[in-house]
Amino acid sequence: MVDAKQGALQQIALICCRLLLAAGGLLCLPGGVCAAAAAVEIDHQRVIDLTPHVEILPDREGLLQLRQVLTRDGHFVPFPTDRLSLSTDNTAYWLRFTLVDRQPAAQGLLLSLLPANLDYVDLFQLADTGGGVLAHRQAGLAYPNPHRNVRQAGYLFPLAQAGTASATYYLRLQSDRTINLAMRLGSPAQLLGEGARTNWWAGHLFGVLSLLIVVNLLQLRRDKNRNPLWYSGFLLLAALYVATWWGYTADHLPATVALDLITAALSYGALLCYSEFSRGYFETRRYFANWDLALRVFTGLAASGLALTLLVPINTSAVLNAAIAAGGMLLFFTLGLFAVFQGMRRAQGYTLARAITTPVILCYILSRYQFLPWSHHIFWLLLAAICIEGTVMTYALIQQSISRFNRRMRRHYEATLQRDTRRRDARTLRRINDEIRTPVSGVIGMAELLLDTTLSRSQRDQVLTIRRAGHSLLRWLTRLGDWSALRHDRVRLESVPFELKALLEEFVEDCRERAEDRKASLRLQPDPRLPQLLRGDPQRLKQILAGIFEHALYYSEQGELLLQVRPAGTKDHWWVELLDNQSSLQAGEVAALVSADTGGGTAAEQFALPQRDWFVAQRLCARMGGRLSLELAGASAARYRCELKMARHTLMTRSEADYNDLLRDRRLLVVDDSPSSRKVVSKRADRWGMRVTGTPSASDALALLRKVAGLGGRFDLIILDCDMPGMSGLELAARIDSDPQLRDTTVIMLSGAGRVPAPEEALAVGVRRVLQKPVSAKTLKITLAEELTLALARRPDRRPRRLQSAITARSRAQ
């Protein structure tokens, strides 16, 4: 890999050297060497370079007139015009040359001066005899536009026929900037044709740049990325810079604005745009932090240089502009090479473009300050290099835009696929939950019904095993949707009365066999101060206890697991502690559990299943208004402490005989499409002395209710399933609530964990309670008794006085 990179570097260096040599050779072609001034013999077949044949006289004060200059003929000395530097003071330069025309042509001659940014140009043609002035022509930026001769990148002066074989000409030049002068002589057909070709090619090149700018702006509109905007700004400012130096914008510039100020502003603006483009193109803030800082500093230098242009002298400003431009070109080229060696594919086009333009710009800067020979062809080379670079970079930007669009479409496709997959998985989980939870609830309910009967020791053990298996499968179903539900905060908690002590005893009974398989013992130690009934979510409480137990059992080493429950110091707060006296937990593992993401995110998913159950228990505990903690208690003991907030239930705290008296002979309608669920609820209600009727569909239930109401009868309570084919439980409740004959019937809804309606939604259709499957017999009995009592209390004609205190307590609880 290193040899390949070195080979690539050598190839790039060789290409740069060849470009520099080619540019230097091109620049040296028209330069010529210093020669003694002599009369120039005119050749009408070709264009003559007057550079080696001109003499110069500096006018330091800038006040000499032509007649004074003629008296100083001996002071003219030859000079190479490519090294002429016009000062910023009042110095004017007088140039003298003599033409010899042995075969005068009818079409005459034209004198071409380049460049066009001279302030004053005065051409005097003298007669060969007598020294009289035959013609005087003026041009320059300081004169009004009518003095501009022919519309070219420079100045064209027609030379008048002298009538003799030779003629002497004097040029007075004055400017406030450094000028590299080029003087050429030829026939009008030659120079005008050459000027026309120059304008034709310049128009094409500027047209190419305009097209590239439009293409980049169209990319900006489609891709919503600022890189094409910055690059369009660079191309526009660079094109205006070349056009201004070439003289194409002289007629459109305000007379009060200095040309050097405009060119400096264009140069600094182009550098600033390219710096910001480079930052965005390579995403230096993300990938190359040091280069991002360097580019920011360079942007600040460009902005500062633009501000200093207004404060420092013109020549100093030009030198500063050239230095910053040269430094910027080297900085951008080095950045491209660095990105290539870092393996960034997008850097190849950028580096190629920099390899094309950087040598040309450096040659232009060096030739302006006489470090290289000057030629007006450098503007051609510069404009062509910018066009080639613009083509390469525009293609690279289009490719980058296509790649970005493909990545965006790929991400959109993957996100859509993941979203569809999650939705499909969620539907599958809901279907599994709905299809399995109801039969499992039926299994658990039937097992509890069997436990209420007279069984032998062996039969009771078998029924307990069935119930434990049902609860294990139920926990697995609940775990399927807990990660997603907890992450998106979609867990809904019940608020139903239940016996805490009975729930703990049932939990310990179900988990004791699993603990014995691990050679550990599980024991319950309840506090005698525990109330008979609490109000909360018994299923979620079991899930929290299961998460604590599974984690403790995972690290237990044949010890004793002691489950303690006692009141906390705060009202309605309870401590549930599980102490393991033989735990293998280490301090590092405890710290990892504490610092991990407890929201069910990716950090928690790296742990094993018992740890993940711990995180679920932790979030559930937080949702129930408590907190879950783990600490080491000694060398080999661990204490799991859970603080829960559950209010005491005091509305219907009675004995079993009182509940049975309330429910006896009451008519109950059970609506459920599952035969097992319908049978479990019916059997339980039948044992409580209720008269039970069951229907498998909502439409049958509605017809039965209307039939009984038509005969003058009524049902006291209705228990209906939420999810039923055809008409759902909510729709049935809405039909009942909208019927005046059925509106007073108390409706209680049973639902699966994945289809729990919102309390507001259920109350809007007349549903008094929503219970999740499976519901314990004690909870169902208390709920039926409470709702029946409240229904009787709402009827003024049948309100018993002994229920007034209960109603008042219920109102306060609500």
N, C-alpha and C positions, 0 to 999 in steps of 0.2 A: 504493500500500500504506500509506503514512504517513497520507494523508487518511482512509482506511478505519479505521485504528486510532484516529485522533483522533475520528472520528465515533462509534466504538464507546465510547470513553472518555466522550464527552459524553453519550451515551445512558445509560450506567451512572451517571454523576454525577447526571443528571436524575432517574433512578429513585430513587437514594438520597435526594435532596432531598425528593422527593414522599413517600417513606416516613417521613422524619423529620418533615415537616410534618403528615402524617396522624397519626403517633404523638403529636406535641406537641398537636395539636387534641384527640385522644382523651383525653390526660392532663389537659388544661385543662378539659374539660367538667365533671367533678365537683368541681373545685377551689374555685371561688367566690372572692370577694374579702373582705378584712377588713371587718367591719361591727360596729357597736355591739351589745353583747349586749342582748337583749330577750326577752320571753316568746314562746314558740313556740306558735302556734295549730295544733292537731292537725287534720290532714285525713286521714280514714280511707280516702280513695280513692287515696292515693298514698304513696310512701315519701319521708320528709322527711330532708334532709341537715342535721344539727345543727351543722355546722362553723361557720357564721357566727354562731351564737347561744350560744356557750359562753364562759365566763369562767374564768380560770386563777389559781391561787395556788401559787407554788413553796414547798415545805417543804424548806429546805436541810439540816436535820438529819434529816428523815424521822421525826420523833418526835411530830408534832402529832396530836391526837385530834380527833374530830368536834366535840366541844363547844368546843375551842379554836379550831377553824376558824370556827365560827359567830360567835365574838366578833370575827372579823377580816373581816367582810363587806366593809368598805371597801377591803380590799387586793386583791380580785379585779379583774382587768382583762381586757378582751376580747383574743383572739388568733386568728390563723388556724391551725387545728389541723394543716394540712399542713406547717407549719414547726415543729411541736413536736419538740424533741430531748430525749429523756430521758437524763440524764447517767449516767456510770458510777459516780458517787459515791453517797452515801446520799440524794440529793435525791428527794423524792416530789412529785407534782403533784396538786393538788386542782382538779377541774373542777366548775363549777356551771352548771346550766341549769334553766329553768322551762318547764313545759308547761301550756298552756291547752286544755282539752277542753270545748267548749260543747255538744257532742252526744255524750255517752259511748256507746260501743258495747259490746255484750255480750261480744265476743271479746277485748277488752283490747288492749294494745300490747306490742311487743317492741323492745328496744334492741339494736342490732348494733354490735359493736366489731371493727375489723380493724386490724392483723393479730392472730394468735393467739399471738405470742411475747412476751407481757407476763408479767413475773414475778408482780406482785401487782395485782389488780383488785378494788376494793371499791366497791359501789354502795349508796348510802344514799338512801332516799326519805323526805322530811320531810313532816309534816302542814302544811297551810296555816295552821293556827292552833295556837299553842303550841309549834311547833318540835319536836314529838316525832318519833321515828323510826318510820315505818310498816313499813319493810322494810330488811333488810341482806343483800346477796348478795355472795358471794366467788367469784373464779375466778383463774386464772393458773397459770403453770408451777411456781411454788413451792408451790402447794397440792396436796394429794392429788387423784387423778383423780376421786373422787366429786364434787368441787366444780365440775367441768366441767359446764356446763349442758346444752347441746344439741350433738350431734356435727356441727360445721360447720368451715369454714376459719377462722372467727373465734369470737367469743363472742356468745351470744344471752341477754339478760336479760329475763324477763317483768316488766312494770311493774304493781305492784298498784294496784287501784282506790282512789283517795283519798276518794271520796265528795264531792268538791268539784270546782269547775270548773277549778282550777289546782293544780299540784304542783311542788315544787322538789326537785331531785336533786343529789347530790354524788357525784363519782367520785374515788376515790383511785387513782392509777396510779404504779407504780414498776417500773423495769427497768434492767438494766445494759448496755443497748445502745441504739443510735439507733433510734427508732420514729417512723414516719410514721402518724399515727393517722387513722382514718376512722370517724365516728360517724353512724349512720343509724337512723331511727325509722319503724316501720310496724306494720301489723297482723300477727298470727301467720300468717294465710294468705298475705300478701304476702311476708314475709321467709322463712318456712319454704318456701314455694313457690319463691322465688328461690334459697334454699339448696339445695333439692332439684335445681333445674335446674343450679345450679353443680356440685353433686356429679355429676350425670348427665353434663354436658359434660366435667368433669374426668376422670371415669372413662373416657369415650370417648377423650379425648386421651392419657391414660396407657396405655390399651389399645393405641392406635396406636403409641406409643413401644415398648411391650412387643413388639408384633408386628414392628416394625422391628428390634428387638434380636434376636429369634429368627431373622429372615430373615438378618441379618448373621452370626450364629453358624453358621447352616446353610451360608452361603457359605464360612465359614472351614473347615468340615469338608470341603467339596468342593474348594475351590480351594487349600488349603494355603498361604494368604497371610495375613499378620498384619494387613493393613489393616482388614478387617472386624472383627477382634478389638478393635483400638484404637478404632474408631468405635462399636462396641457399648458399650465402656467409657465413652465420652463420653456417649452417649445415656442410659445407665443412671445415671451420676452427675449429669447435668443434670436428669433427671427427679426423682431423689431430692432434689436441691437445691431445686427449685421446690416439691416436696411438703413439704419440711421448713419452708421459709419460709411456706408457705400453712397450715401447722398440721396436715397430715394424718398426720404421723409422730410427733406429740407424745406420744401414748399408748404408743408403742412404743420410745421412747428411754429409756435408763437415767437415773435421777434424778441420778446423780453426774457425768454428762458434760454440760458446758456446750453450749448450743445453738449459740453462735457458733463453738466449736471444730469441731463437726460440719459446719456449713455451710461453714466455711473449708476443711476437709479435702475436702468434696465439690467445692467450686469449684476448688481447686488440682488435685485429681485429674482433673476434667473438662478443665482446661486442659492438663495434662500428656498426657492421652490424645490430645487433638486435635493437639498439637504432634507427637507421634510418628506419628499418623495422617497428618499433612501431609507429614512426611519420607518415609514409605513411599509415599504416594499419588503424589507427584511424583518419587520416586526422586532426591531432591536430592543425595544422595552421588554420583550418577552424572552428573546433568545440571546442577545448580545448587550448586556447592560453597560459595559465599558464603552462600546461603540455608540450606544445611545447617548451617553454623556458627551462623547466627543462631538457628535453631530449637533447636540443641543448647544455646545459651546461655539461651534462654527456658525450656527444660525444666529447666535448672539453677536458674533463678530461681523457677520454680514449686515445685520441691522445697525450695529454701531458704526460700521464703515459708511453706510448710507447717511447716517446723521452727521458724521464728520465731513462728508463731502460739502456741506453747507458752511463749514467753519474754517477749513484749511485751504491753502492755495491750490490752484488747479493742478499744477504739476505734482505736488505732494499727494493730492487726492488720487491722481491717475496711478502713481506708483503704489499707493496703498491698495487701490482696486486691483491692480495687476498681481500684487503679492497675495492678496486674499483669494483671488481667482485661481492662481497657480496652486496655492495650498489646498484649496477645495478640490481641484481636479485630482491631485495626488491622494487626498484623503478618500475620495469616492472610489478611485481605482484600487487603493489598498483594501478598502472595505470589501469590494467585489472579490479580490483574490482571497481574502480571509474567509469569506463565506463559501467560496468554491472548495477550499481545503477543509472546511468543516462539513462538507458533504451536502450542502443545501443545493437542491436541484435548480431552484429559481435563480441562483446566482450566476449561472452560466451565461444567460442572455445579457444580464446586467454587466458582467465583466467584459463580454465581447463588445458591447456598446461603448464602454469606457475605454477599451483598447483602441477603438476607432477614433474617438473624439479627443481623448486626453492628449496624444502627441500633437495633433493639429492645433489645439488651443495653446499648448505650451510653446509651439513654434511661433504662433501669432504673437504671444506676449513677448517672447524673446526678440522677435524681429522688430517689434514696435520700439524697443529700447536698444536697438542696434547690436544685440548679441548675436543675431543671425542676419544675413542679407535680407533686404526688404523686397517684396514684390506685391503688386496689387492683386496677383492671382491668389494670395492667401485668403482673400474673402471668398473666392470660389471654393477653395479647398475647405474653408470653415463651414460654409453653407451646405456643401455636399456632405461633409462629415455629420453635421447635425441632422440632415435628412436621413442618412443611412442609420445613424443611431436611433432616430425617432422611429424608423421602420422596425428595427430590431426590438426596441423596447416596447413599442405598441403591440408587436406580435407576442412578446413575453407577457405583457399585461393581459392580452386576450387569453393566452393559455392559462395564466394564473386565474383569471376570472372564470374560465371554463372549469378548471380544477376546483375552485371554490364553490362554483355552482354544483358540480358533481358531488363534492363533499356535503354540501348543504342538503342536496336531494337524498344522498345516502343516509345522512343523519335523520332526515325527515322520514325516510322509509323505515329505518331501524326503530325510530321512536314510535312510528305508527304501528309497526309490527309488534314492538314490545307492549304498546298500549292495547292492541287487539289481543295479544297473548294474555296480558293481565286480565282483560275483561273476560276472555274465554275461560281462563283459570278461575276467575271469581264466579262466573256462572256455573262452572263445573263444581266448585266448592259449595256454592249455595245449593246446587241440585243434590250433591252428595249429602250435605247437611240435612236438607229437607227429606231426602229419601231414607236416610239412616236414623236421624234423630227420633222420628216418630216411632219406628219399630223398637228402637232402644228404650225410649220412654215407656213403651208398652211392656217391654221385658222387665224394666226396673219396677214399674207399677205392679205388675203381676207378682213379682218377687216380694214386694212389700205386702201385698194382699195375702200371700201365702204365709209370710212371717207373722201375720196377725191371727193365724189359725193355729190349731193344736198340731204340732209336728214332733216327730221323734228327733233325737239328737242328730242322727245321720241325715235325716231329711232337712233339718234346719241348716246344717252345715252345707248341704248341697244348694239350698236356696240362697244362702249368703254368698256362696261362690258365684252363683248366677248374677246376683246383684253387684258384686265386686267387678265381674267382667263387664257388666253393662256400664258401670260408672267409669271403668277404664276406657271403654270405647267412647263414651261420652266426652271424657277429657281429651281424647285424641281429636274428636270432631271440633271441640272448642278451640284447641290449639291451632287447627288449620287456618282459621281466620283471625287469630289474635294478633299476629305480627302486623299484618296490614291494617287491621282495625285500630290497634294502639298507635301505629305510626301516623295515621291520619285522624286520630282522636275521634273515632266513630263508635267507641264502646259505650253502650247504654246500660245503666245499672237499674235493677229493680228496687223497689221499696215495698217489701211485703213482710208480714210478721212471721217469725220462725223461732224455734227453741234452740238457743245457742248450745246448751248442754247436750241435747239430743243430737244436734249436728256434729258436735265434736266426738261424741261416742260412736256415731255411725262412721265418721272419718277414720277414727283409730281402728275400728273393727275391720274396715275395708283395707287398711294399710298394714295391719299387723302381720298378715301372712307374708307380704313382700319383705318386711323387715326381717322376719325369721329366716327367709331364704338367704339373707346376707349375714346371718349369724348375729343379728342385732335384735334388741327388744324395744318395743314402743309402748309407752305407758302414758296415761292421761291423768293429770292432777288438776281438776277444776277447783275454782275458789267457791266456797259456799255462799259468797255474797252475790253471785251471778243472778241476774233477774230471770224470771221464767221466760219472757218473750222479749226479743229485740226486733227492730225494724231495719231491714237492709236487703242485701242481695245474697241469699245463702249460696247460690251456685258459684258466684265469684269469690265468696269467702272460702269455699271448698277449694277453688282453683289456687288461691293464694296459699292455703295450707299445703296443697299438693306440691306447689313449686318449692316451698321451704323444705318439705319432707324429702323430695327427690334430690335436692342439692345436698342436704345433710346426709342422706343415705349413700350418696355417691362417694363421699369422703369418710364415711364412718368405718371404723375398724373393730367390728364385733363389740360395740359398746352399747350403752343404754341411751335411748332417745326419750327424753322426758318432755311432754307437752303440757305447759302450764297456761292457764287463762285466769286473769284477775282484773279487777277494775283499775284504771289509771287514776291519777290525781285529779284530772279534769273531768267535768261532767260529760257523760255519753262517750267517753273514751275508754278503750279496753286494751290491755296488754296481752298479746299472745306470744309466748316464748317457747322455743324448742331448744333444749340443751343437749348437746352430744358430748359425753364425757370421754370418748375415744375417737377424736377426729384427726385426720391427717392433713388438715388445711394448714398452709403456710402463710406467713405474712405477705409474701409477694403475690400469692393468689388472691388474697383478700383485697390488696391494693389494686390488682388488675380488674377485679369485679367492680370496685368503687369507681375507678377511672374510666371504665368502658361506657360506650353509648347505651344508655338504658332505654332509648327510644325505639329499640328494635331495628336500628340501622345496621350498616355494614360492619361497624366495629364490634357489635354484639354477636353478629352472625358467625364470627370466627370461633366462637366457643362451642363446646359440646352441648348436647341437648339439656342436661340438668342445669347448666349455667343459663341457657336461654330460657328455661322455665323460671329460673330465678328472676331474670330481667322482666318477664311477663308479670310475675307476682309483684315485683317492685312497682311497675307502672300501675297495675290494678290497685295496689295499696294506696298509691298517690291519688288515684281517681276517687277512692272511697274516703278521702280526707285524712289519711294516715301516712305512715312512713315505715319503711322496712330497713333494718340494719343488720350487720353481721360483724361480730368481734370475736377475737380469740380470748378465751377465759382460761388462762393457765397454759401449761406446756402442751397439753393434748386435748383441750376442750374448746368447743366453739359454741357460741350463743347466738341464736337467730331470734331477733326481737321485732315484732310487728305491732305497731300501734294503729288501732282502727277506731273510726268514729261511727257509732251506730246508736241511734236513740232507743230508749226503752219504749216498748209498746204497752200502753196502759188502757187502750180503749175497750178491748174485749178480753181482759185477763180473767178468765173463768175456768171452771173445771170442765172435764169432758162431758159430764152429765148436763151442764148448762148448755154447752154447744149442741148436744144431741136434742135437748128440748126445743131449742130455737129452730132447728132444721127439720124436726120430725113433722111428717105429713105435708111438707112443702113440695110444690110441684117444680120439677127441674127438667129443662129441655137441653139435651146434649147434641150439638151439631158438629160432626167431625166426619171427614171422608175416610179416616183410618179406623178400621174395625177394632184394632187393639187399643188405640187411645180412647175410643168411645166406650169400649168395654171396661177399661180401667176406671174411668171417671164414673161410669154408671155403677160399677160394683162398690166403689167407695161411698158414693152418695146413698146407695141402697142400704149399706150397713149403718148409715147415720139416720135411717128411718125416712128418707125422702122418697117421693114418688117420681121415678125417673122415666123419661121418654127419650129415645135416641133416634136421630135421622142422619143419613149419610150425605145429604146435600143441602145447600142453602135454599134452593127452590122448594124442596119438600118441607123444610122447616117453616118457611114463610107461609106455605099453604096450610100447614098444620096449625100455626098460630092464628091465622085468620078464621079457620074453621072453629077452633076452640072459642075464640072471641065471639063468633057469631052465635054460638050456643050459650053464651053468657058466662063462660069460664075464662080462666087466665092462668098463665104460668108465672110463678113467683120469681124464678131465676132462669137465665139462659147462659149456657157455656158454649161458646162457638170457637171453632178453629179459624185462624187468620187466613191460611192459604188453602183454598179449596177450589177444585175445578169448576168452571162455569162462573158462578157468582161467588166472589170472595167474602171473607168474614166482614170486612169493612163495608162492603156494599149491602150485605144483609143487615148490618147494624143501622146503616143509613135508611134502609126501607122500613125497619121497625120504628126508628125515631121519627120518621115522617108520617107514620100512621097514627091517628089520634087514639084508636082502640088499643094499640100495642105500645104506646110511648112510655107508659109507666112501668113496663117490665124491665128489671135490672139485667143488664148484659155484661158478662165477663168474658174476656177473650184469652185464649191460649195460643201462643205462637212459638215458632222455632227461633233459634238464636239469630239466624240471618234475616228474618222477616219481622222484626219487631217494629210496629208502627210508633210514630212519635206520640207522646202523651196528648199534645194539642190536637193531632189528627184523630186520635181515638175518642177524645172527649167531644169533639165536634159532631160525631155521629152517635153519641149517646152511650159509648162504652165506658163503664165505671172503672174497671180494672183491666190491666194487661199483664198476664203471667206468662213466663217462659217455661217451655217444656224442658225437662220433666219437673213437675211441681210436687212437692211432698204432700202427704195426706194431711198433716197437721196444718200446713200453710193454706191448703185448699179449704179445709174445714173452717178455719178462722176467717178467711176471706169471705166465704159464703155467708157465715153467720153475721159478720159485720155489715156486708152490703144488704143483707135481708133486713137487719135491724134499722139501718139508715133508710131503706126504702119504706119501711113501715112508719118511720118517724116523719118522712116527707108527706105522708098521707094524713091530713088533719083529723079525719074521722076515725083513724085507728091508731093514733099515737099514744102509746102507754106512758104513764108518768114515770115508771121505773127506768125508762130509757133517756130521760132528760139529761141526767148527769153524763151519760155516755155520749150523747150528741154534743154537749158543751165541750167535753174533752176532745172529741174528734175535730170540732171546729177550731179549737186552739192548736191542735196538731197540724191542721192544714195551714 
